Amino acid sequence: MKTIYWTSTGLLSILLLWSSYSYIFSQATITGIRALGFPDHFRIQLAVLKIIAVIILLVPQIPLQIKEWAYAGVTFFFITSIVAHTAHKDSIFISLLNLLFIALVFISSLYLHKSNIL
């Protein structure tokens, strides 16, 4: 149980850190976010919030309720991403990828509760 939790949480954390990095440093990502209609301050805010979520998810001493809020925030981000890319008429592949990421969030959350990490 703990292996599934740490593997899914590790993969989710890597994804969020990579995304945060690209939100700040990748010109292609910055241009893409602007094309979706989001302002630069929102892009920076999302990058910072993703880094905070990673810290919350990886530090075992952080209370369960705070971790649950982090999971909720990350899930809302992926849902918002699906809506934005669908409205922008981007490839369905992006939405399917975001659904896969949501599944990863659910697996991590489920196994956090099953494995009694806290």
C-alpha positions as CSV (number, residue, x, y, z in Angstrom):
1,M,0.0,0.0,0.0
2,K,2.7,2.5,0.9
3,T,4.6,1.7,-2.3
4,I,1.5,2.6,-4.4
5,Y,1.0,5.8,-2.3
6,W,4.6,7.0,-2.6
7,T,4.9,6.0,-6.3
8,S,1.7,7.9,-7.3
9,T,2.5,10.8,-5.0
10,G,6.1,11.0,-6.4
11,L,4.9,10.9,-10.0
12,L,2.3,13.6,-9.2
13,S,4.9,15.7,-7.5
14,I,7.3,15.4,-10.5
15,L,4.5,16.4,-12.8
16,L,3.5,19.4,-10.7
17,L,7.2,20.6,-10.3
18,W,7.8,20.2,-14.1
19,S,4.6,22.1,-14.8
20,S,5.6,24.9,-12.4
21,Y,9.0,25.1,-14.0
22,S,7.5,25.4,-17.5
23,Y,5.0,28.0,-16.3
24,I,7.9,30.2,-15.2
25,F,10.7,29.4,-17.7
26,S,9.3,27.9,-20.9
27,Q,8.4,30.5,-23.5
28,A,6.2,28.0,-25.3
29,T,4.2,27.3,-22.2
30,I,4.0,31.0,-21.3
31,T,2.7,31.8,-24.9
32,G,0.3,28.9,-24.7
33,I,-1.2,30.1,-21.4
34,R,-1.6,33.6,-22.8
35,A,-3.4,32.0,-25.8
36,L,-5.9,30.4,-23.5
37,G,-6.7,33.9,-22.2
38,F,-5.1,33.7,-18.8
39,P,-3.0,36.7,-17.5
40,D,0.6,36.4,-16.5
41,H,-0.1,36.9,-12.8
42,F,-2.4,33.8,-12.9
43,R,0.3,31.7,-14.5
44,I,2.8,32.7,-11.7
45,Q,0.1,32.1,-9.0
46,L,-0.5,28.6,-10.4
47,A,3.2,27.8,-10.5
48,V,3.6,28.8,-6.8
49,L,0.5,27.0,-5.7
50,K,1.7,23.8,-7.4
51,I,5.0,24.0,-5.6
52,I,3.2,24.5,-2.3
53,A,1.0,21.5,-3.1
54,V,4.1,19.3,-3.7
55,I,5.5,20.3,-0.3
56,I,2.2,19.6,1.4
57,L,1.9,16.2,-0.3
58,L,5.5,15.1,0.4
59,V,5.9,16.1,4.0
60,P,4.5,13.3,6.2
61,Q,4.1,15.6,9.2
62,I,1.5,17.8,7.5
63,P,-2.0,17.0,8.8
64,L,-4.4,15.0,6.7
65,Q,-6.9,17.7,6.3
66,I,-4.3,20.0,4.7
67,K,-3.3,17.3,2.3
68,E,-6.9,16.8,1.3
69,W,-7.1,20.5,0.5
70,A,-4.0,20.2,-1.6
71,Y,-5.5,17.2,-3.5
72,A,-8.7,19.2,-4.1
73,G,-6.7,22.2,-5.4
74,V,-4.7,20.1,-7.8
75,T,-7.9,18.3,-9.0
76,F,-9.5,21.7,-9.6
77,F,-6.5,22.8,-11.5
78,F,-6.7,19.8,-13.9
79,I,-10.5,20.3,-14.3
80,T,-9.9,24.0,-15.2
81,S,-7.2,22.9,-17.6
82,I,-9.7,20.6,-19.3
83,V,-12.3,23.3,-19.6
84,A,-9.8,25.9,-20.9
85,H,-8.3,23.6,-23.5
86,T,-11.8,22.4,-24.6
87,A,-13.0,26.0,-25.0
88,H,-9.8,26.8,-26.9
89,K,-10.6,23.8,-29.2
90,D,-7.3,22.1,-28.5
91,S,-6.7,18.4,-29.2
92,I,-8.8,16.0,-27.1
93,F,-5.4,14.4,-26.2
94,I,-4.8,17.2,-23.8
95,S,-8.1,16.6,-22.0
96,L,-7.4,12.9,-21.9
97,L,-4.0,13.5,-20.4
98,N,-5.6,15.7,-17.8
99,L,-8.1,13.0,-16.9
100,L,-5.1,10.6,-16.5
101,F,-3.5,13.2,-14.1
102,I,-6.8,13.4,-12.1
103,A,-6.7,9.6,-11.8
104,L,-3.2,9.9,-10.4
105,V,-4.4,12.4,-7.8
106,F,-7.2,10.0,-6.8
107,I,-4.8,7.0,-6.5
108,S,-2.5,9.0,-4.4
109,S,-5.3,10.3,-2.2
110,L,-6.9,6.8,-1.9
111,Y,-3.7,5.1,-0.9
112,L,-2.9,7.9,1.6
113,H,-6.0,6.9,3.4
114,K,-5.6,3.1,2.9
115,S,-1.9,3.0,4.1
116,N,-2.3,5.2,7.2
117,I,0.9,7.2,6.3
118,L,0.0,9.8,8.9
